[in-house]
Amino acid sequence: MAVWIQAQQLQGEALHQMQSLYGQHFPIEVRHYLSHWIESQMWDSIDLENPQEEFKAKRLLDSLIQELQKKAEHQVGEDGFLLKIKLGHYASQLKSTYDRCPLELVRCIKHILYTEQRLVREANNSSSPGGGLLDSMSQKYQQINQAFEELRVMTQDTENDLRKLQHNQEYFIIQYQESLRIQAQLTSLSTLPLPDRQLREPSLQAKRATVESWLTREATTLQKYRLDLAEKHQKTLQLLRKQQTIILDDELIQWKRRQQLAGNGGPPEGGLDVLQSWCEKLAETIWQNRQQIRRAEHLRQQLPIPGPIEELLTELNGTITDIISALVTSTFIIEKQPPQVLKTQTKFAATVRLLVGGKLNVHMNPPQVKATIISEQQAKSLLKNENTRNDSSGEILNNNCVMEYHQTTGTLSAHFRNMSLKRIKRSDRRGAESVTEEKFTILFESQFSVGGNELVFQVKTLSLPVVVIVHGSQDNNATATVLWDNAFAEPGRVPFIVPDKVLWPQLCEALNMKFKAEVQSNRGLSEENLVFLAQKAFSSSGVSPEDYRNMTMSWSQFNRESLPGRNFTFWQWFDGVMELTKKHLKPHWNDGAILGFVNKQQAQDMLMSKPNGTFLLRFSDSEIGGITIAWVAENPNKAGERMVWNLMPYTTKDFSIRSLADRISDLNHLLFLYPDRPKEDVFSKYYTPLLTKAVDGYVKPQIRQVVPEFTTAPPDPTGGNATYMDHAASPSVSHPHPYGIYPPASDPMLDGDGEFDLDDTMDVARHVEELLRRPMENQWIGHTQS
């Protein structure tokens, strides 16, 4: 059901919240009459932080205005005439408002749609049968909202009590002034003749006694009122602290944790609109109570009455100041983190946001935010409140930015769009630590006042750890440091301590999250894949996940120590697989065509039970970012004997010349993808179409892959003679010799394990391609005079 249809069914506070989204910046009538069009546009596809997206936003603005004008033109009748004028006016108004800043329109509509969806979702949950069926998140939200309602009632109650106290105190002062007047009259009697004094004095003294008696009783009552009010404020502040702890220490910390895991490829951390609405409610309630406490203090100063109230009010004032300080400093957050692998001399961006900026009117005097890069040790000193002023570990260009207030969304944020790390100052490294293990952080700091300079805040926030590199070759090792930190950092840690060892299942979760994100696939790592990775990581032969359930992997095993017999680490091998899959194999991985995580012996065992021509694709054990084809076929030297062949691994370099699907198409001896899928069913949709027509009298040459031992010409679809880029004819074809399970290494195209050396064969292919370019006889598929 359309969101707008459901939004119109909201009631009570939810309806009020929905209505408050609209105004001159975006009239509710526009939402109503263009509801279908608005909800069908791709608002989320526009990056609000990218100025280059302004063109898309402008196009949407123009379309919106056209739709409004079209809707206006179709209005007929008396009512239609008025609506036609109104819609036309709105079209002009929106064009005038957003023509120079179309991204603000997108920001406004995204905020409206998000809030409507949230309100509808909450309403549906609360009205669903069986309150016990509410999910835990909805229950938590309900508890938070109930606490806010309780705080609202308590704050209103103390406001009423304060007014009553003020009224009573004002009357007390009037009566006190009356007692002073009576006392003055009694004093003045001394100047009168005795008969007059005796006549008037008794009544004045009686009146004075009555007033003083009342003042004594009322002073006690006022003191009790003051104490009762202070006790109520204490209870309100207790609930405020509890509510603030839930929002800042639970919800906001969880959002930051989701943001950190998103850096490893986890799901998006989600918007801040709900958190901001809670923080704004906190700020509003805190400020109301703070003003009440100050008014109570003013009343005490206006009429001092001995008692414990002075101490109580001082304590309350200190508590409420601590609460608002914690709120302001905790809600100065990084909405968009800088890249965690940061290359020098490269532009990068970040966004910081003050969640309570709009509610506390900080935007009336927009503060400036400064960004500085500091080391891990400097970050530790900063959190210990040690003096680190002017300390930095490098120079960032364009590192100052003024916070901007977006009225449509009520957000106050600073968008650093063009920062660049000019230089970095590294510290002395410990032991085996490399430069790609050294962590820095971007410190964002600002200063502003609230309440007319009544309170001045210095706010600071640290980015997630960043690893600084100077060359792209350092990227994979830097990514390993970031992955480990994001996955295993504990809340509230000392910067930037992480465990040196973690349980294997924990690492599996992190690797799977990263793999799915990098490859952009819903097909993650299966249990069998993870067992294969465990075997590789621990040099183990265990075949059950339970064999590795309680095993731990250290950082050194992960990305310091090379795998046995290799010159690369476990992470470097895994990262190579991800890169290859992301760049060249994504559709095949998504189709399930790549088993990938299978070793050579497993491949042999799997294929020997299948018909000849069955093949599978597995990632190379011996080469970073390599994939090989293993297939089962007859032993050409021994009739009746079958064997498994392994092609030398392909890498990114090879796939930049010819794709995997085309290479599989070239190899006619490959018939069935394991276990029994005809290869054409799996790969044909990815084949590159053949160009058979001559252009300007020339026929374009084609590279095709052949394996010398298995060269058979396919039928030519054009009826002509196909030309192959024969890598080289294997000597074993023309000069038979004995074979073992793998062909002997004397063949220059085969390695010691009987794998075809693709680099050599491609060298031959390139040589033949060069020959084909020369206008020599017999080098063209069909020779044409130029």
N, C-alpha and C positions, 0 to 999 in steps of 0.2 A: 504494500500500500504506500502511496506517495507520502513523504514526510509531512507536507503541508496539510493534507487531509487529516492526519493524526494530530498534528499540532493544534488544529482548530478545536479538537476535542479536549484539550488540556483544561484543568480547572484550578481554582484557588491560586496558591503561590506560584505554581508552575506556569499558569496562564499569565500571571503578572510578569514573571521573568521573561517569558516569550515576547510579550508586548513591549517590554523595555528595550528589546533589541532594535526596535525601529524608531525612526524619527526623521528629521530633515535630511540626515546623511543617507538614509535609505527608507523611503515611505513603505508602510505595510501594504498599501494598495498595490504597489509594484510587485511585491512578493505574492500577493493574492492572484492577480490577473496574469502573471507570467510564471506561476508556480512550476508548471511542467517544463517550460524552457529552462528555468534556473536550475532545476534538479537534474537536467540532462546534460549540462555542460561539464567539461573536465577541469573544474577549478583547481583540483589537487595537482594537476600536471604542471602548474606554474610555480616556479621557485621564487618566492617573494624577496629573497636575499640577492637575487641575480638581476642586476639592472638590464641585462640583455633580454630578459623575459618581458620587458615593457611592451614590446611589439605585440606579443600574444595578448597581453592584458588590454591593450588599446583595441585590438580586434574584437575582444569580448564586449568591451564597453560600447563600441559602435553597433555590434549585433543587438545588444540589450536595448539601445535607443531605437534601433529599427523595429524591433519587436514591439516596443511600447507604442511607437507611432502607428504601426500596422494595427495593433489592438484598438487604438483610438479611432482610426478611420472606420472601423467596422461597427462602431456604436451608432445606433439609430434610436429615434423616438425622443420624448422629452427627457427621460432619465439618461438616455444615452448621450444626449447633447451635453449635459453637465459633466458626465464621466469623460467624454471626448476632450473637453477643455482641461479637465484635471490631469488626465494621462499625458496630454501634450505638454502641460506645465511641468510634470515630473520628468519627462524626457529632456526638456531644456535645462531643468535644475540639475539632473545627474550629469549631463554633458558639461555644464559650467563647473560643477564640483570636482569631477574626476578627469577632465580632459587632459590636464597637465600632470596628473598623478594616477594613471589607470591601475597601477599595482595596489593602490589603496582601496579601490573598488573590489578587487579580488580578495584582499585581506578582509574587508568588511563582510562580503558574502560568505567566505569560508567560515568566518566566526559565527555568522548567523546560522548556517546550515549545521555546523558542529554542535552548537548549543541546542538547536531544535531537536536534533537527533538524540542528544543526551537527555533532554527533558522528556521526550516521548519514551525513550528506553526506561527511564526511571519510573514514569507513570505506568507503563505496562507491567513492570516488575512488581510495583506496589499493589496493583489491582489484580494480579494473577491469583488464582485460587490457591489457598494453602500458604500462609506466610512463611512456613518452614521451608518452602521450596526455593526461597530467594537465595541466590548464590552468595558466597561469602563477601564478595566485593560490594554487592548491593546492600547487604546487611551492614557492612562497615560504613558505607555512605549514609545509610539511614541513621546509624548511631551518631555520626558526626553532625548530621543535620538536626537530630533531636537535641544534641548538646548545644548547638547554636540557638535553638529555640528556647532552651532552658536559660541560657545566658542572656538572651533578649529579655525574657520575663524578669530575671533577677536584676538586670540593669534598669529596667523600667521601674521595678519595685524600689530600688535605692534612689532613683530619680524622684519618685513620689515622696519618699521619706525625707529626702534632702529639701524638697520644697516645703514640706510640712515643718521641718526643723527651722528653715529660714523664716517661715511665717511666724512660728512661735518665738523665735529669737527676736524678731523685729518687734513683736508685741511686748516681749520682756523688756526690751530697751525702752519702749514707750513708757511702761510702768516704772522702770528704773528712773527715767527722767521725771516722772510724776513724783516719785519718792524724794528726789532731789529738790523738786519744787516745794513740796510740803516742808522739807527740812529748812529750806530757805525762808518759808513763811514763819516757821517756828522761831527761827533765828531773828527775824525782823520784829517779832513780838516784844523783844526786849526794849525796843524803843517806844512802845506804847505805854499809856498809863495803866497802872495795875488793874483797875476794874475791867478795862478792855481786854487786857492780856488774860485775865482769869476767865473772861467770858468766851474767848475764842480758843484758848490753848487746849482744853480737854478734847474738843472735837478734832482739832488738827492732830493731836497725839494719837487719838483713836484711829484716825484715818491713816496716820503713818504706820501704826502697828499692823493695821490690816494689810497695807501695801507691802510692808517688809516681810510679813508672814507669807504673803503670796509669792513674793520674789524668792524667798528661801525655798519654798516648795517647788517653784517653777525652775529654779537653778538646778535643783536635784533632777527634775524631770528632763531639762535640757541636757544635762550630763548623761542621763540614761539614754536619751535619744541619740546623742553623739556616739556613745559606746555601742548601742545597737546597730547604728549605721556602719560603724567601723567593722563590727563583727560580720555584718552582711557583706561588706566589701571584701573582707578576708575570704569568705566562702566563694564569692564571685571570682576572686583572683586565683583561688585554688583550682576551680573548675577551668578557668582560662589557661592556667599552666598545663593542666592535664590535656585540654583540647589542643593547645599549641604543641605539646609534646607528641601527640598522635599525628598531627599534620606535618610538623617539621622533622621529627625524629623517625617517624614511620613512613608516612606517605611520600614526603619529599626525598628522603634517603632512598626509598625504593625506586622512585623515579630516576634518581642519579645512578642507582645500580643498573637499572634497565638501560640507561644511556650508556653506561660503561660496557655492558654486554652487547649493545648495538654496535659498538666499535669492533666486536668480534664477529659480527654478522647476525646477532640476535634480533628479535623482532623490534620494531621502532619503539622508542620509549614512551610515545604517546604525547598528546598536547599538554600544555600547562594551564589551559583555561579553567579546569575544575580546581586545580591547586590554587590558582590565582584567586578564584572566587572565594575559596576558604580563607586564604591569607588576608584578603581584603575585609572579610567579615571579622576576622580576628583583630585586624588593625582598627576597624571601626569601633568594635566593642571595647578594646583596650583604651582607645582614645576617649571614648565616652566616660569610662570609669576613671581615667586619669583626670579628666576635667571635673568630675564629681568630687574626687578626693581633694583636688586643689580648692574647690569651692568650700568644702568642709573645713579645710585648713584656714581659708579666709574668714569663715564664720567664727572659728576658734580665736583667731587673732582679733577679730572685731569685738568679741566678748570672751575674754579669758576667764575660764572657770577652773580652779585647781583640780587636778586629777590626772589619770593615766592617758588621757586622750591625746595629749601632745606627742608622747612617745609612739602611740599607736599610729597616728597619722604620718609621722616621719617614717615609720617602718613600711606602711602601705605605699607611700610615695616612692620609697626606694625599690619596693617590689615591683610596682607597676612600671617604673623606669627600666628595671632589668628585663621585664617581660617584653616591652616594646623594643628594647635594644636587641634582644635575641631574635625577635621577629624580623626586624629590618636587616640585620647582618646576615641572617640565614636565608633570606629571600633574595639576596643579591647573587644570582646564579648564572651559570653559562648555559644558555639555551642551545647554542650550536657550538660544539667543541672545535678547536683548531685540529688540523690533521695530526694524528699521533706519530706518524713517521714524517718528520719535517725536514725538507731539503733546503739547504741554504740557497739564497738568491732566487727563491721561487715564491710567487705570490700565494698567500693563503688568507682565509677568512675566519671569523668567529663572531658570535653574537652573545652579549650579556644582557640580562634582563632583571629589573627590580619588580618583584611581584606585587609589592604594596605601593609602588611609586605613584600610581594614579590616585589611590585612595588618600594618601598623605600629602597630595598636592606638591610632590617633589618637582613635578614638571613645570611648575610656575617659575622656577629658576633652574633650568636644565643643567644637571651636573656633567662634568667631563670625566671620562674613564681613561685610564692609562694602562697599557699592556707592557709587561717586562718579562723577559725570560730569566729564570733563576734555576740553580742547580738543586739536586736532591738535598744536599746539606743545608743550603740556604732556605729551602722549604721547611726543613725540620726546625731551624732556628726561628723562622717566622711564626710557626705554630706554638713555639715556646715563649713567644713575645720577646725574644731577644732582639736587640737593635740591629736591623738589617737594612736600614734606610740607605738608599742609593746603591745597594749591592745588586749587581746583575751579572749574568753569565754570557751576555752577548748584546748585540744591538739590533733592535727591530725597527724597521722603517714604517712610517704611517701608523704609529702606535698610540695615537690619541684620538678620541672620538667623543662627541657630545651625545648624550642620551636624547632620543626623540620620543615624543608622546603621540601615539596613534589613537585619536579620539574614538574612532569607530569600534576598536577592540579594547580600548582602555589599557593598552600595554605601554610601558616605558622601557625602552631598550636602546642599546648602542650596537650598531652594525659595523664591525671592522671588516671592510671589504677588500682592502689592498695592502695588507701587511706583508712584509718580506723580511726574513732573517738575514741580515747583512753579514754578520760574523758570529762565531760562537767561541766561547772560552771554556775549554774542557778542564776538568779537575784531574788530579792524579788518580789513576785507576788501581783497583785492588786486585792483586793476584792475576788470575787468568782472565779477568774481565776485559772485554773488547770495547771499542768505541760504540758499537751497536748495542751494548748492554747498559750504557750510561743513560740515566733518565734525567730529564729536565721537566720543567712545568712553566706554563704561561701564567703569570700573576696579573690579575685585573684588579685595579683599586680605584676608589673614588671617594669623594667627600661631599656631603650635602647636609642641609638643615631642614627640620620640620617644625611646624607650629611657630612660624615667624622667628626663626633662629633660636627658638626655645631649647631645642635639642639638636646637637650637631653630631653626625655620625661619620666615622671613617670605616668604609666597608672594603673588604678584600675577598677574593675568591681565587682558588687555584684550579687550573685546567687538569684534566687527566694527564698522566705522564706522557711526555713526548720524547722520542729518540731522534736526535739530529744526525742527518747524513749529508755527505757532500757529493755523493755519486750514486747513480741508480743501482750499481752492483751491490751496495750495502743494504738495499731495500729488504731482501728476504730475511736477513739476520735481524734487522731492526723490527720487522713485523713479528718475528718470534718473541722478542722481548715484550712487545706490546700485547700480543696474544696471551702470554703467560700472566702478565700483570692484570689485564682486564678480567681474565677468567678466575684468578685465584686471590685477588686483593680482598681483604676483609674490611668491613665498615669501621671507620674510626682509627685506621692504622696510622702508625708513624710513617711519613712519606719515605720511600715508597716501598715499604717492606712487603715481600711476598714469601710464601713458604718455598723452601728449596726443593722439597719433594711433595708430590701429590699422588693420590690414588689413581690407578690407571683408569677406572670408570669415569672419574672427574675429567681427566684429560681427553677421554673419548668424547665426552659431551662437548668440550670446547672445540675439538677437531671437527666434529660433525657439524656444529654450528657454523664454523668458519668455512668448511667445504661447501655447504649448501648456499651460503651467501656469495662466495667467490664465483661459484659455477652458475649461480642464479637458477637453482634447481630445487624442486620439491623432493627429488630423489636423493636422500642422504646416504650415509654410510650404513650398510646393513651389519647385522651381528657378525656375519662371516667376514665382511671387510675389516671389521675391528679386530677380529681374531688374527687375521693376516697381519695387520699393523702391529699387534702385540708380539707376534712371532718375530717380526722384523726388529722391533724396538728392544726386545729382551733376548734375541737370538735363541728363541725357545721353539719347541716342537709341539707344545700343548695345543689341542684342537678345540677345547671347550672354553666358552667365556668364563666359566667358573674357575678355570686354571689361573686367570689373571685378576679375579675380583679383588683380591687383597694385596696385589702387588703395587709397589710405588715406583714412580719414575722421577728421577731428579732432573733439575735444569741442565746439568752437565750431560746426562744421557740424551736430553731433548735436543740441545743445540750447541754443545761444546765439543763433545767427543764424537769422532767419526764412527760410523757403523763398522763392524768387523770386516776387514778386507776391502773397505771402500775409503774414498777420500772425501766423503761428505757425511753430514749428520742426518739423523732421523728427520728433523724438521726440514732440512734442505731438500731431502728426497720428496717428502710429502708436499712441500710448497711447489716443487717442480711439477708434480702430478696435477695440482690445482691449476697452475698457470697453463699447462698444456690443455687441460680439459676446458678451461674457461675460454681460451682463445680459439681452439680448433675442434674440440670434441663435444661441445655442449649438447647439440641435438642428439648425438649418438648415445651419450650418457643418459639423457632424459628418456630415450626410447628403450633403454635397457639393453642396448647392443654391446655395451662394453662391460665385461666382467671386471677387468682392471686389476683388482687386488687378488691376484692368483700367482703363485710362484711357478717356476718351470716344471718341477716335478708334479705339482697338482695338475697343471695343464696337460701333461702327458697322460696322467692317470685318467683324466676326464675324457680325453679325446680317443684313447685307444679302444674304447667300447663303442665308438660311433663309426658310421660309414666313412669311407674315404672322401676327402673333400670337405669334411667338417672342420671348421676353424673357430678360434676365439681370439679376443683381443685382451691383452693383459699389459699392465704397466711394467716397464723394464726394471729389474732389480739392480742392474749394474750402471744405469745411466740416469742422471737427473732429468726429469721431464721427457722421458722416452716411453713409447708404447710399441709393442711388438705383436706380430700375428703368429700364432701357433696353429698348425694344421696337421691332420693325419693323412698319409698317402702311402702308396706302395714303395718299398725299397727298390729302386731301379736296378740294383745289382743282385738282388736275391729274390727270385720269384716266390710269391706267396707270403713274403714277410712284409709287415707294415711298420712304419715308424712315424714319429712326430718331428716335424720340422719347425724351426723358429727363425723368423726373419730378423735381421739386425734392426734395432729399434729406430722408429721414426721420431723426430723431434720437431719443434716449432719451425726450425729452418727448412725441414723437408715439406711440411704442410703449407709453407708459404709459396712453394713451387707447385704442389699438386695436393688436392685434398685427400683425406682418408677414404671417402666414398669412391672417388675416382680411382684411387690406387687399388682398392678392392675390386672395382669393376675391371681393371686391367688384368688382374690375376685370375685367369679362367679356370685354374685348378681349384679355386675356392668356391665351393658350391653351397654349403649349409652353415649358417651361423649357429654355434652351439646353443641348444642341443640339436635342433632339427628345423630351423627356420630358413627357407630358401633366401639366399643373400639378396636377390632382386626385391623381395618383399620388404626387406629391411632398409636397403641402401639406395635403391633406384631413384627415390624421390630427391636424393641429394646429388645425383650425377650432374656434371656440367654438360649442357647440350653441345653436340658436335657441330662445328661450323663446316659445312660441306661446299658452300658456294665460294667461287673465286671472287676476289675483290681487286679491281684494276688489273685483272689478268694474273693475279698471284693467288696461290692457295696457301693458307697459313699452316705452317708445320705444327705438329702436336707432339708433346712429350707423353709417352706411355711407359709405365713401369712393367718390366718383365723380370721373372726369376729364371736365370739361365737353365736350371735343371727342369723347369716346368714350362718351357716356351712352346705354346701352340697358338696359332693365329686364330682369332675369333672370326666369325663370319662378318664380312664387311657390309654394313647396312646400305652403303651407296653403290654397291656392285663393283667398286674399283678395288685396287690393291691397297691395303692398309700399310702404312709405314710405322714401324716400331722403333722406339728409342731403345734398342737392345743395349742393356748396360754392359754386357760382355757375355759371350758364350762361354759357359763353364767348360773347362777342359774335360770334365767327366762325361760330357755328352758325346764328344767325338772319340774320346779315349777312355773307355770303361776301365774302372779299377775297383778293388774291393771296398765295400762300405761297412762301417759298424752301425750302431744305432743312430749316430750323427755322421754326416759326410766328413771325410778327413780334412784337415786344415790346409792341405797343400793347394786347395782352390783359393786363388787370391780374393775371391768374392765372399769367402766364408771365414768366420773367426774360429777360434780353437774349440768352441762348443758346437760348431756346425751352424752358426748363425750367419746370414748373409750380411756382408758389410755394405750398408746402404750408402755410406759416404763415397766408397769407391765406385759403386754402380752409378751414383748420381754424377760423379765426375765424368764418367764415360758418357752419360746422358747429355750433360752440358756440352761435351766435346762434339757429340753427334749433332746437337742442336746448332752449334756454331757452323758445322759443315753444311747443315741444311740451309743456312742463311746465304751461303756462297752460291753464285749462279753457275754451278758446275753440273755437268751432265749426270743424270741418274740420281741427283740429290733431291729432286722434287717428286712429290707423289704423282703429280701429273705435270710434265715439263711444258712450260708455256714460254714462248719468246716474249721478252720484255721490249 
